[in-house]
Amino acid sequence: MVDIETGGFNPATDALLEIAAVLLEFQDGYELAPVQTIRYHVQPFAGANIEAASLEVLGIDPFHPLRPALPEKDALQRIFRDVRREIRDNGCNRAILVGHNAFFDLSFLNAALERTGIKRNPFHPFSSFDTATLAGLVYGQTVLGRALQAAGLPWDKSAAHSAAYDAERTAELFCLIVNRCRGLYEASLR
């Protein structure tokens, strides 16, 4: 589960400001559940575009002296280290990015990888699960807050647009959908 907060909508030019990942696991072999959140504030890369409207929505001051931001490469390497450990511990080859409007997060992640020269990306470069699509199918809602409410999960509008908060709520939604649909999968195996 990944959420990225940015200084705009263009992954090639706009700053990546926060990144969070929520690690998931099957508990007791059956129920998918969030187990750990990893989050970093990110320093805008040199020459990055940052839209004032984005900062207003996010409530982020990317240049605040007390903001514990890391350079983009360092933040990604730290997230990737934890994701690679999970991949190894679970006998997998790659992680699949899960996100709400996953294409957006994946496009910013891939642009940051290109900028930083990181070669060992633990995420599949183009496959993802999108909870906006899944929630639209299951709950008839594609906006994260509305989808959570339709699913009976909490949503605090005042905490929204923090990468960690949004990733944690998206993880809860994804797990609920996967666990709810498990019976369909099991029935198809019979």
N, C-alpha and C positions, 0 to 999 in steps of 0.2 A: 504494500500500500504506500503510495507516494503522493505528496502534495507539495507544490511549488508555488510560492508567491513571487510576483514579478513586478517590474516597473513599467509594464505595458504588455502588448499582445504580440510583438514581433520577436521570435526567439533569436534571430540573428543580430538584433540591435539593442534589445531591451534587457535591463539588468535582472538577474536572478537574485532575489533578496532574502528568501528563506527557503529551506528545504526540510521536509520531515518524511520519515519512513516509519511505518508501523509493521512490525514483524508479526506474522500469523502462524498458528500451528493447530493441528488437529488434536484436541484434547480427548483422552480416552479413545482415540482412534476414530471418533465419529463427528464431534462438533468442532467446527472451525472457530477459532477465537483469537482476538488480538492479545499479544503477550508483552510487547516492548515497543516504546516509541523512541525514536532517535531524531533529534532536531538540531539544526544549525542556522544561525543568522549568517548571511553571506554578504561580503563586501562587493559592491558593484565593480565589474571589470572596467579597466581603463577605457574611457570613451563611451561607456554604456549610456543609452538613452533611458531616462526615467521620467515618466509622465506624471505631472502633478495630480491628475485625476486618479491615477492608480494609488499614489501615496495617500490621498485623502480616503479612499475606500479601505485601504489596508491599515491605515493608522501607523505607518512605519516612517521613522526618520532615519534613512539609511546612513546618515553621517553623524548621528548623535554620538558623542564621545563615550557614553556608557553602554552603548550597544555592543555586545560581545560577538562581533562579526568576524568570520574567517574569510581568507581569500577563497574564491570559487573552487579552485583546484583542491585545497585542503578540505573544504566541507564535503565535496564529492568523494574524495578518497576515504574519508572517515565513514560516511554512509556506506560506501561500497565495501569496506572492510567487514562491517557487520552483516551486510547482505551476503557476501561471499561465505562467511562462516555458516550462515543458515543454509546456504546452498550445499556446502560440503557436509554439514551435519545431517542433512535430509537426503543425501545421495542424488542430488539433482545436478543438471548441467547449467541451467540458466534460470534466472528469476523472471517472472512475468510482472510487468508494472500494472498495478491496479490503481485506478484513480477516478475521480469524478471529473468527467471530460478528459479522459486519459490522454487523448491525442495532444492536448495542450501541454500537459506535464511532460510527456515523452518528447515532444518537439523541443521544449526548453532544455531538457536533459541532454538530448543529442547535440544541440547547438553548443551547450557548455562543454561537452566532451570534445567537440571539435576545437573550440577555443583553447582549452587547457591542454590538449594533446594526450589526454588519458586514453590509453589503449585497452585496458582491461575493464570493460563495462560488464557488470554482472547481469544486467537486464537485457532481455531479448531486444534487438534494435527496432523492431516494428510490431511485435505482438503485444497486446495489452487486453485487460478487462476494463470496461468502462461502466462505472456504477450509474452514470446518468442514463445510459441505455437500459441497463438492467432494472433500475428503479422505474423507468418509464413503462417497461413491460409488466413488472410485478405490481407496482403501486399507482401507475398512471401519473407519476410526477417525475420531472427531470431536474428540477431545481433542488439542490442538496437539502436545504432546510425544509422544504415542503415534502420531499421524499422521506426524510427522517420522521417528520410528524405523521405522515400517512402510515409509516411502519410502526408507529407507537414508540419511537425513540426520542430522547431529549435533543433539543436544539436551542442554543443560547446565541441569539443574533448578535449580542454585544461581544461575544468571543470569536465570532466568525472572522475569517480572513487571516487567521494565524495558521501557518502551515501545520503546526502540531495539532491544533484543535480540529481543523478541517480533515486532516489525515485520520485522526482518531474516530471522528464521527463517520467518515467514509468507510473505515475498517469495520465499524459496528454494523453499518448498513450492508456491506458486502457479505460479512459473515452471516447475518440474518437471512439474506437472500440465498446464499449457498446452502445453509442448513435447512431452510424451508424447502428448497428444491431437491435435496438429497434423496427424498422418496421417489421422485421422478427418475433419477439416475439409477437407483437400486431396482426399480420396477423394469427398467429397460434391460437389465442384466438377466432377468428371469426368462 
